[in-house]
Amino acid sequence: MRFTVEERHLTDTGGRPIATPLAVQFHQCAGENLDEAVRLFVRDTEGELIGDVLKFPGLQAVATVRKASGVYTLQFTPSSERNVPLR
């Protein structure tokens, strides 16, 4: 399955909020199911999952991740984009 990932940069390494339009990026990822897509995306972006992955109806999920550059929120939604390269 393919998913669109909205990655929102929440805080920098000092814990200060990020307030810029460039704080949001979109990516494509794939996995056999939602759990695998989350796991693979977090691993491939060298992140560390913080807390639980919140799952919602319709194969959607939200996760919080810590990376070397700060803390991010990830929102996974099913995607039908076939021509966009995968991460």
Summary of the structure (lengths in Angstrom):
residues: 87
radius of gyration: 12.7
end to end distance: 13.3
largest distance: 38.1
contacts: 239
relative contact order: 0.31
helix: 16%
strand: 51%
